[in-house]
């Protein structure tokens, strides 16, 4: 037979696990929401919560839950409630919970013997139970049934959660089910109590499924299914019958029964879906032929659309059967959410007037179908299709058509908040996407919408608005950059290049201090992530790194006092850069950013004054400037809200700031001053070594770190050892203690010196 369906990516365990025992394997991602980039909230279109696991997920098998793990306890609460109703008022739920879920098979057998007068004592944990104080026929029947049900747990309850546990934890397949089946059949045949009879029917069907023979399972279900009400117990039994048909490779009958379970028993929807297993066109045609009506056919097509991710074909078939079928809604949201992933970088290429990045990424068949259905207007809720059509048009760049579709949707939009919010969000995106520039007219139009959007408190999973908000902010920012309105641009989307020009910073400080902001200015000021103090701190840091200490101190002194101290002594100068060593070392004096600058300024003043301490002060200032770079122990000095923090390498530093933070000019300047003022060979030797460190860093800066792009292997292409001028000069001081210390501590220098 010709195979028309692609294989599902998880097909294992389908025959072995059906109805309450299947294992659903999937892994949730750790990078963003599982639905990816999305502004189309499925909950706004699908009101039935039981469909939630089948929403589109890019990382999980089942949306929001990842995998189905309720196989052993799915019906616990319902089962207790059913028995509470059956046994009547006065029955305690806690006692039933113990008997049904906790008590062992042996304990239940003893309780049943007590109820039947075969023994005079109850298990110790049950002696206080009210259930045994007034025994009646129903109580005795319940315990007799439960005794057999507990025996079934030997093969029916697995107590494992993940598929990989199956081989190590699966039940012993040598279980002799013949005595149990015989007793279950006997009780099923003789009881006249409809409630008990259906439960014995379920237990026997389940045992036949696990233990065989298969034909008895088929006969038991087919010969009795019309005798019972169509409740959860009925569909649990049907699911096991479907599992037997699946084992026998009668896929048409199996899949038909799974579709019945899927449609009528919400608790078993994930199990029925996972076990659903169409193979060939012939068996699929036979499955459709078994459907009693168009609604059952629609369910089959809905399941097929989910199972094989062929939502468009499934919607086409369901629409032909019944345009008003609610089964279309789930498939529509899945198709739209999948389409959104083709636009997962909303920030790319948004300099013009339209949202679309790649117009051919909207599936033509999907677009044609949604257009046809929306125009026909004969679904149960046409607003959903007009909304979807508007969104697809927008993604294709047809913003005028999108606006027209949204207008049609608004005419029949329900009053539910989520539906209202969904359309409002998409209309805002479309307005901004269609605008050629961000002028006062546009600002007046979008102001109330932006106030609404930025004030939403719901989690993104409840209403998917974060992707849209990010796109709106980035798009407006880009438009304002083009228009040279940089304050607006950086407020809507902060970008590092803004801070390179100090004029921008001063303009931003003035704007933040403005007391009579317009409503629109107040909006984007609220979006700006930084404060005036953040800006001043950055200015002070930049001034310090350019050796303008007096101005840096003046700005730093305007900031609120802080007790934050630098983790290491910035005046230390090590042969080897070891931040952790400096951070762990005891510090007699702990420096803050401000106190460090003041101390450096004091030393610089002494250097300018000349005298005997020039060498010492120059060395200390050089060490401080070295440590204030990315190479040193005082990186915390430059860390702030603009530059960032915890840079694991120079490549992690934004390109705008990298050259400033790795520059060796100031350390080189002051080590050179120290060298010129040095009086002893020991002092000169140390100066040359520290200058060699600066040369080394400069070499890497020039050949590696200042590149715009870093490629794997770039470092490997650099020379292993170079004769820095500092090392060459240091050789003339072989007799100094410092030289010997350098040989001992610095492997680089030791290796080079031995060449």
ZAFIKOL-107068 format. One line per 4 residues: their letters; for each residue x, y, z of C-alpha. Coordinates in nm, 2 decimals. Layout:
REM residues N
a> X:Y:Z; ...
//
This chain:
REM residues 755
xxxx> 0.00:0.00:0.00; 0.11:0.35:-0.07; 0.21:0.54:0.24; 0.08:0.89:0.24
xxxx> 0.18:1.01:0.59; 0.52:1.09:0.72; 0.61:0.90:1.03; 0.57:1.08:1.36
xxxx> 0.90:1.15:1.53; 0.80:0.95:1.83; 0.65:0.61:1.74; 0.79:0.39:2.01
xxxx> 0.57:0.23:2.28; 0.25:0.30:2.09; 0.15:-0.07:2.08; 0.27:-0.14:2.43
xxxx> 0.12:0.16:2.60; -0.24:0.27:2.55; -0.51:0.43:2.76; -0.34:0.55:3.07
xxxx> -0.01:0.38:3.03; 0.16:0.56:2.74; 0.49:0.74:2.79; 0.52:1.08:2.63
xxxx> 0.88:1.19:2.58; 0.98:1.55:2.52; 1.22:1.80:2.65; 1.14:2.16:2.72
xxxx> 1.38:2.43:2.60; 1.57:2.66:2.83; 1.59:2.95:2.59; 1.28:3.16:2.59
xxxx> 0.92:3.04:2.58; 0.84:2.71:2.41; 0.61:2.89:2.16; 0.90:3.09:2.03
xxxx> 0.83:3.44:1.89; 0.45:3.49:1.91; 0.19:3.76:1.93; -0.10:3.53:1.85
xxxx> -0.24:3.39:2.17; -0.42:3.06:2.12; -0.62:3.09:2.44; -0.80:3.39:2.28
xxxx> -0.93:3.15:2.00; -0.96:2.82:2.18; -1.19:2.82:2.48; -1.17:2.46:2.57
xxxx> -0.88:2.42:2.81; -0.85:2.05:2.74; -0.70:2.14:2.40; -0.42:2.33:2.57
xxxx> -0.16:2.05:2.54; -0.20:2.06:2.16; -0.12:2.42:2.11; 0.19:2.47:1.90
xxxx> 0.52:2.41:2.09; 0.86:2.44:1.93; 1.04:2.25:2.20; 0.79:2.02:2.38
xxxx> 0.58:1.73:2.28; 0.28:1.87:2.46; 0.25:2.24:2.52; 0.30:2.36:2.87
xxxx> 0.34:2.01:3.02; 0.62:1.88:2.80; 0.50:1.52:2.84; 0.21:1.33:2.99
xxxx> 0.30:1.19:3.33; -0.04:1.12:3.48; -0.07:0.76:3.37; -0.10:0.61:3.71
xxxx> -0.31:0.87:3.88; -0.51:1.04:3.61; -0.85:0.93:3.74; -0.78:0.92:4.11
xxxx> -1.00:1.21:4.21; -1.28:1.11:3.97; -1.26:0.75:4.10; -1.29:0.86:4.46
xxxx> -1.59:1.09:4.38; -1.76:0.81:4.19; -1.73:0.58:4.49; -1.84:0.85:4.73
xxxx> -2.16:0.88:4.53; -2.21:0.51:4.51; -2.15:0.44:4.88; -2.37:0.73:4.99
xxxx> -2.36:1.00:5.24; -2.16:0.95:5.55; -1.87:0.80:5.37; -1.55:0.97:5.44
xxxx> -1.33:1.08:5.15; -1.01:1.03:5.35; -1.10:0.67:5.41; -1.16:0.61:5.05
xxxx> -0.84:0.78:4.95; -0.65:0.54:5.18; -0.84:0.23:5.05; -0.82:0.31:4.68
xxxx> -0.47:0.47:4.66; -0.26:0.37:4.96; -0.37:0.03:5.11; -0.18:-0.27:4.99
xxxx> -0.34:-0.57:4.82; -0.30:-0.78:5.13; -0.47:-0.51:5.35; -0.76:-0.49:5.11
xxxx> -0.80:-0.87:5.11; -0.82:-0.86:5.49; -1.07:-0.58:5.49; -1.28:-0.77:5.24
xxxx> -1.27:-1.09:5.45; -1.38:-0.88:5.75; -1.67:-0.74:5.56; -1.77:-1.09:5.44
xxxx> -1.75:-1.23:5.80; -1.45:-1.45:5.72; -1.23:-1.27:5.99; -1.31:-1.07:6.30
xxxx> -1.03:-0.82:6.28; -0.94:-0.53:6.05; -0.58:-0.42:5.95; -0.45:-0.18:6.22
xxxx> -0.47:0.12:5.99; -0.84:0.07:5.92; -0.99:-0.01:6.27; -1.11:0.34:6.32
xxxx> -1.27:0.37:5.98; -1.64:0.47:5.99; -1.69:0.27:5.67; -1.67:-0.06:5.86
xxxx> -1.90:0.05:6.15; -2.21:0.01:5.94; -2.14:-0.26:5.68; -2.40:-0.30:5.41
xxxx> -2.42:-0.47:5.07; -2.27:-0.18:4.88; -1.97:-0.17:5.12; -1.91:-0.54:5.09
xxxx> -1.94:-0.53:4.71; -1.70:-0.24:4.70; -1.44:-0.42:4.90; -1.48:-0.74:4.69
xxxx> -1.43:-0.54:4.38; -1.14:-0.35:4.52; -0.96:-0.67:4.61; -0.96:-0.78:4.25
xxxx> -0.87:-0.43:4.13; -0.57:-0.42:4.36; -0.45:-0.74:4.20; -0.46:-0.58:3.86
xxxx> -0.21:-0.32:3.98; 0.06:-0.59:3.94; 0.05:-0.52:3.56; -0.15:-0.20:3.52
xxxx> 0.04:0.04:3.74; 0.40:0.11:3.64; 0.51:0.37:3.88; 0.75:0.53:3.63
xxxx> 0.75:0.87:3.47; 0.99:0.87:3.19; 1.02:0.64:2.88; 1.38:0.55:2.95
xxxx> 1.27:0.40:3.28; 1.05:0.14:3.11; 1.30:-0.14:3.07; 1.43:-0.12:3.42
xxxx> 1.09:-0.07:3.60; 0.83:-0.25:3.39; 0.62:-0.51:3.56; 0.70:-0.88:3.55
xxxx> 0.55:-1.01:3.23; 0.52:-1.36:3.38; 0.21:-1.26:3.58; -0.04:-1.54:3.56
xxxx> -0.37:-1.36:3.49; -0.59:-1.66:3.43; -0.72:-1.68:3.79; -0.78:-1.31:3.80
xxxx> -0.95:-1.30:3.46; -1.17:-1.59:3.56; -1.28:-1.42:3.88; -1.34:-1.08:3.70
xxxx> -1.55:-1.25:3.44; -1.75:-1.43:3.70; -1.82:-1.11:3.89; -1.90:-0.92:3.57
xxxx> -2.14:-1.19:3.46; -2.33:-1.23:3.79; -2.36:-0.88:3.92; -2.68:-0.68:3.85
xxxx> -2.54:-0.36:3.99; -2.49:-0.13:3.68; -2.22:0.07:3.85; -2.02:-0.24:3.95
xxxx> -2.08:-0.42:3.63; -1.92:-0.14:3.42; -1.62:-0.14:3.65; -1.57:-0.51:3.62
xxxx> -1.60:-0.47:3.25; -1.32:-0.21:3.26; -1.10:-0.43:3.48; -1.14:-0.73:3.26
xxxx> -1.09:-0.54:2.94; -0.77:-0.39:3.08; -0.64:-0.73:3.19; -0.71:-0.88:2.85
xxxx> -0.52:-0.59:2.70; -0.21:-0.65:2.91; -0.22:-1.02:2.94; -0.43:-1.15:2.65
xxxx> -0.59:-1.31:2.48; -0.66:-1.03:2.24; -0.97:-1.18:2.08; -1.14:-1.20:2.42
xxxx> -1.07:-0.83:2.47; -1.23:-0.76:2.13; -1.53:-0.97:2.21; -1.58:-0.84:2.56
xxxx> -1.59:-0.48:2.44; -1.79:-0.52:2.12; -2.05:-0.74:2.28; -2.11:-0.52:2.58
xxxx> -2.03:-0.16:2.48; -2.39:-0.06:2.41; -2.50:-0.16:2.76; -2.31:0.11:2.94
xxxx> -2.34:0.49:2.97; -2.09:0.70:2.77; -1.90:0.82:3.08; -1.53:0.83:3.15
xxxx> -1.53:0.46:3.25; -1.68:0.37:2.91; -1.41:0.56:2.72; -1.13:0.42:2.94
xxxx> -1.25:0.08:2.84; -1.28:0.18:2.48; -0.92:0.31:2.49; -0.80:-0.04:2.59
xxxx> -1.00:-0.20:2.32; -0.84:0.05:2.07; -0.50:-0.06:2.21; -0.58:-0.42:2.14
xxxx> -0.68:-0.34:1.78; -0.36:-0.15:1.75; -0.16:-0.45:1.86; -0.34:-0.66:1.60
xxxx> -0.25:-0.39:1.34; -0.62:-0.32:1.27; -0.53:0.05:1.26; -0.85:0.17:1.10
xxxx> -1.06:0.04:1.40; -0.80:0.14:1.66; -0.77:0.50:1.53; -1.15:0.53:1.50
xxxx> -1.18:0.43:1.87; -0.89:0.66:1.97; -1.07:0.95:1.80; -1.39:0.87:1.99
xxxx> -1.19:0.88:2.32; -1.02:1.20:2.22; -1.34:1.37:2.14; -1.54:1.25:2.44
xxxx> -1.30:1.20:2.73; -1.09:1.51:2.79; -0.88:1.34:3.06; -0.76:1.09:2.80
xxxx> -0.69:1.33:2.51; -0.32:1.32:2.53; -0.32:0.94:2.56; -0.56:0.90:2.27
xxxx> -0.36:1.14:2.06; -0.03:0.97:2.13; -0.17:0.63:2.05; -0.34:0.75:1.73
xxxx> -0.14:0.59:1.46; -0.26:0.61:1.09; -0.03:0.43:0.86; -0.15:0.40:0.50
xxxx> -0.41:0.58:0.29; -0.62:0.26:0.28; -0.64:0.22:0.65; -0.72:0.59:0.68
xxxx> -1.00:0.57:0.43; -1.13:0.27:0.63; -1.11:0.47:0.95; -1.31:0.76:0.80
xxxx> -1.57:0.51:0.67; -1.63:0.39:1.03; -1.73:0.74:1.14; -2.10:0.76:1.22
xxxx> -2.14:1.13:1.12; -1.95:1.44:1.00; -1.86:1.54:1.35; -1.67:1.21:1.41
xxxx> -1.50:1.26:1.07; -1.40:1.62:1.18; -1.25:1.48:1.50; -1.04:1.23:1.29
xxxx> -0.92:1.51:1.07; -0.84:1.73:1.37; -0.63:1.45:1.52; -0.46:1.39:1.19
xxxx> -0.38:1.76:1.16; -0.22:1.76:1.50; -0.05:1.43:1.48; 0.12:1.49:1.14
xxxx> 0.15:1.87:1.18; -0.06:1.91:0.86; -0.30:2.16:1.00; -0.39:2.32:0.66
xxxx> -0.51:1.99:0.50; -0.70:1.90:0.81; -0.88:2.24:0.82; -0.97:2.21:0.46
xxxx> -1.14:1.88:0.52; -1.32:1.99:0.84; -1.44:2.30:0.67; -1.59:2.10:0.39
xxxx> -1.77:1.88:0.65; -1.89:2.16:0.87; -1.78:2.52:0.84; -1.91:2.59:1.19
xxxx> -1.70:2.32:1.36; -1.51:2.43:1.67; -1.25:2.18:1.58; -1.11:2.43:1.33
xxxx> -1.00:2.67:1.60; -0.72:2.47:1.75; -0.57:2.39:1.40; -0.59:2.76:1.30
xxxx> -0.39:2.87:1.61; -0.13:2.60:1.55; -0.09:2.70:1.19; -0.06:3.07:1.27
xxxx> 0.19:3.01:1.56; 0.40:2.79:1.33; 0.40:3.06:1.07; 0.52:3.32:1.33
xxxx> 0.84:3.13:1.37; 0.95:3.23:1.02; 0.96:3.58:1.16; 1.14:3.51:1.47
xxxx> 1.37:3.81:1.43; 1.12:4.10:1.43; 1.41:4.35:1.45; 1.57:4.25:1.12
xxxx> 1.52:4.49:0.83; 1.26:4.71:1.00; 1.37:5.04:0.86; 1.09:5.08:0.61
xxxx> 0.71:5.06:0.65; 0.63:4.70:0.67; 0.67:4.42:0.92; 0.75:4.13:0.68
xxxx> 1.10:4.01:0.65; 1.06:3.73:0.40; 0.72:3.75:0.22; 0.74:3.39:0.10
xxxx> 0.75:3.25:0.45; 0.37:3.27:0.48; 0.24:2.94:0.36; 0.04:3.00:0.04
xxxx> -0.21:2.72:0.11; -0.27:2.85:0.46; -0.31:3.21:0.33; -0.55:3.09:0.06
xxxx> -0.76:2.89:0.30; -0.79:3.16:0.57; -0.88:3.41:0.30; -1.15:3.19:0.16
xxxx> -1.30:3.11:0.50; -1.29:3.47:0.63; -1.45:3.60:0.32; -1.73:3.33:0.33
xxxx> -1.81:3.43:0.69; -1.99:3.11:0.76; -1.79:2.98:1.06; -1.93:2.99:1.41
xxxx> -1.71:3.28:1.51; -1.60:3.47:1.19; -1.39:3.73:1.39; -1.13:3.46:1.45
xxxx> -1.07:3.41:1.08; -1.07:3.78:1.00; -0.82:3.83:1.28; -0.60:3.55:1.14
xxxx> -0.63:3.69:0.79; -0.53:4.03:0.91; -0.22:3.89:1.08; -0.12:3.69:0.78
xxxx> -0.16:3.99:0.55; 0.05:4.20:0.79; 0.32:3.94:0.79; 0.32:3.95:0.41
xxxx> 0.35:4.32:0.42; -0.01:4.39:0.31; -0.09:4.63:0.59; -0.39:4.79:0.42
xxxx> -0.55:4.46:0.37; -0.46:4.37:0.73; -0.64:4.68:0.85; -0.95:4.59:0.65
xxxx> -0.95:4.24:0.79; -0.91:4.37:1.15; -1.20:4.61:1.09; -1.42:4.31:0.99
xxxx> -1.31:4.12:1.30; -1.40:4.41:1.53; -1.76:4.40:1.41; -1.83:4.06:1.57
xxxx> -1.56:4.06:1.84; -1.68:3.91:2.17; -1.66:4.11:2.49; -1.40:3.88:2.64
xxxx> -1.10:4.07:2.76; -0.85:3.83:2.60; -1.01:3.85:2.26; -1.04:4.23:2.28
xxxx> -0.67:4.25:2.38; -0.56:4.02:2.10; -0.72:4.23:1.83; -0.60:4.55:1.99
xxxx> -0.24:4.43:1.99; -0.24:4.32:1.63; -0.40:4.65:1.52; -0.12:4.84:1.70
xxxx> 0.15:4.64:1.52; -0.02:4.70:1.19; -0.05:5.08:1.25; 0.32:5.11:1.32
xxxx> 0.42:4.87:1.04; 0.22:5.08:0.79; 0.36:5.42:0.89; 0.64:5.56:0.68
xxxx> 0.77:5.78:0.96; 0.72:5.84:1.33; 0.56:6.18:1.32; 0.33:6.37:1.56
xxxx> 0.02:6.22:1.39; 0.14:5.87:1.45; 0.24:5.95:1.81; -0.10:6.09:1.89
xxxx> -0.26:5.78:1.74; -0.05:5.52:1.92; -0.01:5.70:2.26; -0.31:5.53:2.43
xxxx> -0.22:5.20:2.27; 0.14:5.22:2.40; 0.02:5.32:2.74; -0.20:5.01:2.74
xxxx> 0.06:4.78:2.60; 0.34:4.89:2.84; 0.11:4.87:3.13; 0.00:4.51:3.08
xxxx> 0.06:4.31:3.40; -0.03:3.96:3.26; 0.25:3.71:3.21; 0.34:3.66:2.85
xxxx> 0.21:3.31:2.86; -0.14:3.43:2.95; -0.14:3.70:2.68; 0.14:3.69:2.43
xxxx> 0.24:4.06:2.41; 0.62:4.06:2.48; 0.73:3.99:2.13; 0.50:4.26:2.00
xxxx> 0.62:4.50:2.26; 0.98:4.43:2.17; 0.91:4.48:1.80; 0.72:4.80:1.86
xxxx> 0.99:4.95:2.07; 1.27:4.85:1.83; 1.08:4.96:1.52; 1.00:5.30:1.67
xxxx> 1.36:5.33:1.79; 1.49:5.26:1.44; 1.25:5.51:1.29; 1.37:5.78:1.54
xxxx> 1.73:5.70:1.46; 1.67:5.76:1.10; 1.49:6.09:1.18; 1.79:6.18:1.41
xxxx> 1.57:6.20:1.72; 1.81:6.02:1.93; 1.65:6.08:2.27; 1.33:5.91:2.16
xxxx> 1.53:5.63:1.99; 1.73:5.54:2.29; 1.43:5.55:2.52; 1.23:5.31:2.31
xxxx> 1.53:5.08:2.27; 1.85:5.14:2.46; 2.16:5.11:2.24; 2.53:5.15:2.33
xxxx> 2.64:5.38:2.05; 2.43:5.66:2.20; 2.67:5.70:2.49; 2.98:5.74:2.27
xxxx> 2.89:6.11:2.22; 2.88:6.30:2.54; 2.65:6.55:2.39; 2.39:6.28:2.37
xxxx> 2.44:6.21:2.74; 2.40:6.57:2.84; 2.08:6.60:2.62; 1.94:6.29:2.80
xxxx> 2.02:6.43:3.14; 1.83:6.75:3.04; 1.54:6.55:2.91; 1.51:6.34:3.23
xxxx> 1.52:6.65:3.44; 1.24:6.81:3.24; 0.94:6.87:3.46; 0.67:6.95:3.20
xxxx> 0.69:6.64:2.98; 0.41:6.58:2.73; 0.22:6.26:2.77; 0.41:6.10:2.49
xxxx> 0.74:6.22:2.64; 0.64:6.08:2.98; 0.57:5.75:2.81; 0.91:5.70:2.65
xxxx> 1.09:5.85:2.95; 0.92:5.57:3.16; 1.06:5.32:2.91; 1.41:5.44:2.94
xxxx> 1.60:5.19:3.16; 1.86:5.43:3.31; 1.86:5.72:3.56; 2.05:6.04:3.55
xxxx> 2.28:5.90:3.82; 2.37:5.61:3.59; 2.46:5.86:3.32; 2.68:6.07:3.56
xxxx> 2.85:5.76:3.69; 2.93:5.66:3.33; 3.07:6.00:3.25; 3.29:5.99:3.56
xxxx> 3.42:5.65:3.46; 3.49:5.76:3.11; 3.67:6.07:3.23; 3.88:5.86:3.47
xxxx> 3.98:5.62:3.20; 4.10:5.92:3.00; 4.30:6.05:3.30; 4.07:6.34:3.37
xxxx> 4.07:6.27:3.74; 3.96:6.61:3.87; 3.65:6.62:3.65; 3.58:6.25:3.72
xxxx> 3.60:6.31:4.10; 3.37:6.62:4.07; 3.10:6.41:3.89; 3.14:6.11:4.12
xxxx> 3.09:6.33:4.42; 2.74:6.43:4.30; 2.63:6.07:4.32; 2.47:5.91:4.63
xxxx> 2.72:5.77:4.87; 2.77:5.40:4.84; 2.95:5.14:5.06; 3.05:4.93:4.76
xxxx> 3.42:4.86:4.77; 3.65:4.73:4.50; 3.73:4.36:4.55; 4.10:4.39:4.53
xxxx> 4.37:4.66:4.60; 4.40:4.85:4.27; 4.75:4.97:4.36; 4.89:4.61:4.35
xxxx> 5.12:4.52:4.06; 5.16:4.15:4.01; 5.40:3.97:3.78; 5.11:3.75:3.68
xxxx> 4.76:3.89:3.65; 4.56:3.70:3.91; 4.23:3.87:4.00; 4.12:3.60:4.24
xxxx> 4.45:3.62:4.43; 4.41:4.00:4.47; 4.05:3.96:4.57; 4.13:3.70:4.83
xxxx> 4.42:3.89:4.98; 4.37:4.10:5.29; 4.33:4.47:5.23; 4.44:4.72:5.49
xxxx> 4.27:5.00:5.30; 3.95:4.92:5.10; 3.88:5.16:4.81; 3.55:5.27:4.66
xxxx> 3.54:5.42:4.31; 3.55:5.77:4.45; 3.82:5.71:4.71; 4.04:5.54:4.45
xxxx> 4.01:5.84:4.22; 4.10:6.08:4.50; 4.40:5.88:4.60; 4.52:5.86:4.23
xxxx> 4.47:6.24:4.20; 4.68:6.29:4.51; 4.96:6.07:4.37; 4.95:6.25:4.03
xxxx> 4.98:6.58:4.20; 5.30:6.45:4.37; 5.43:6.33:4.04; 5.38:6.67:3.89
xxxx> 5.55:6.83:4.19; 5.86:6.61:4.14; 6.09:6.50:4.42; 6.20:6.17:4.56
xxxx> 5.86:5.99:4.54; 5.80:6.02:4.17; 5.90:5.66:4.11; 5.68:5.52:4.38
xxxx> 5.38:5.74:4.29; 5.41:5.67:3.92; 5.43:5.30:3.98; 5.12:5.31:4.20
xxxx> 4.92:5.52:3.95; 5.03:5.29:3.66; 4.92:4.99:3.86; 4.58:5.15:3.93
xxxx> 4.53:5.24:3.56; 4.63:4.89:3.47; 4.39:4.73:3.72; 4.11:4.96:3.60
xxxx> 4.12:4.80:3.26; 3.98:4.46:3.18; 4.31:4.30:3.25; 4.33:4.42:3.60
xxxx> 4.19:4.33:3.94; 3.96:4.64:3.96; 3.72:4.58:3.67; 3.45:4.66:3.91
xxxx> 3.56:5.03:3.87; 3.42:5.05:3.52; 3.12:4.82:3.57; 2.80:5.01:3.55
xxxx> 2.45:5.01:3.39; 2.58:5.14:3.06; 2.91:4.95:3.01; 2.78:4.63:3.18
xxxx> 2.96:4.39:3.41; 3.10:4.05:3.46; 3.27:4.04:3.12; 3.42:3.70:3.09
xxxx> 3.65:3.81:2.80; 3.71:4.13:2.60; 3.48:3.98:2.34; 3.19:4.01:2.59
xxxx> 3.24:4.39:2.61; 3.03:4.59:2.38; 3.23:4.70:2.07; 3.16:5.07:2.16
xxxx> 3.35:5.04:2.49; 3.60:4.76:2.43; 3.89:4.97:2.31; 3.85:5.20:2.62
xxxx> 3.85:4.91:2.86; 4.15:4.73:2.72; 4.37:5.03:2.63; 4.72:5.02:2.77
xxxx> 4.81:5.38:2.70; 4.78:5.51:3.06; 4.95:5.22:3.23; 5.23:5.25:2.97
xxxx> 5.26:5.63:3.03; 5.30:5.60:3.40; 5.52:5.29:3.40; 5.75:5.49:3.16
xxxx> 5.74:5.79:3.40; 5.84:5.55:3.68; 6.12:5.41:3.47; 6.25:5.76:3.40
xxxx> 6.25:5.83:3.78; 6.39:5.49:3.88; 6.72:5.51:4.08; 6.80:5.14:4.13
xxxx> 6.84:4.84:3.90; 6.56:4.66:4.10; 6.33:4.95:4.02; 6.42:4.96:3.66
xxxx> 6.38:4.58:3.62; 6.03:4.60:3.76; 5.94:4.89:3.53; 6.06:4.70:3.22
xxxx> 5.86:4.39:3.32; 5.54:4.59:3.37; 5.59:4.76:3.04; 5.64:4.42:2.88
xxxx> 5.29:4.32:3.02; 5.15:4.63:2.86; 5.31:4.54:2.53; 5.17:4.19:2.55
xxxx> 4.82:4.31:2.61; 4.85:4.57:2.33; 4.96:4.30:2.09; 4.65:4.10:2.17
xxxx> 4.43:4.41:2.15; 4.56:4.49:1.81; 4.55:4.15:1.66; 4.26:3.99:1.84
xxxx> 4.03:4.19:2.06; 3.98:4.50:1.86; 3.85:4.31:1.57; 3.48:4.34:1.50
xxxx> 3.44:3.97:1.46; 3.61:3.68:1.64; 3.65:3.35:1.47; 3.75:3.02:1.63
xxxx> 4.12:2.97:1.58; 4.21:3.34:1.57; 4.42:3.32:1.89; 4.59:3.00:1.76
xxxx> 4.72:3.20:1.47; 4.91:3.44:1.69; 5.27:3.39:1.78; 5.34:3.19:2.10
xxxx> 5.63:3.40:2.22; 5.75:3.74:2.12; 6.05:3.94:2.23; 5.88:4.23:2.39
xxxx> 6.10:4.54:2.42; 6.05:4.52:2.80; 6.18:4.17:2.81; 6.48:4.26:2.60
xxxx> 6.57:4.55:2.83; 6.51:4.33:3.14; 6.79:4.10:3.03; 7.05:4.35:3.14
xxxx> 6.93:4.32:3.50; 6.99:3.94:3.54; 7.16:4.00:3.88; 6.86:4.16:4.04
xxxx> 6.62:3.98:4.28; 6.33:4.10:4.06; 6.48:3.92:3.76; 6.51:3.60:3.95
xxxx> 6.15:3.64:4.08; 6.03:3.70:3.72; 6.20:3.38:3.60; 6.04:3.19:3.88
xxxx> 5.69:3.33:3.85; 5.64:3.40:3.48; 5.65:3.10:3.26; 5.62:3.31:2.95
xxxx> 5.93:3.51:3.04; 6.12:3.20:3.15; 6.05:3.02:2.82; 6.14:3.33:2.62
xxx> 6.46:3.39:2.81; 6.58:3.04:2.75; 6.55:3.07:2.37
//
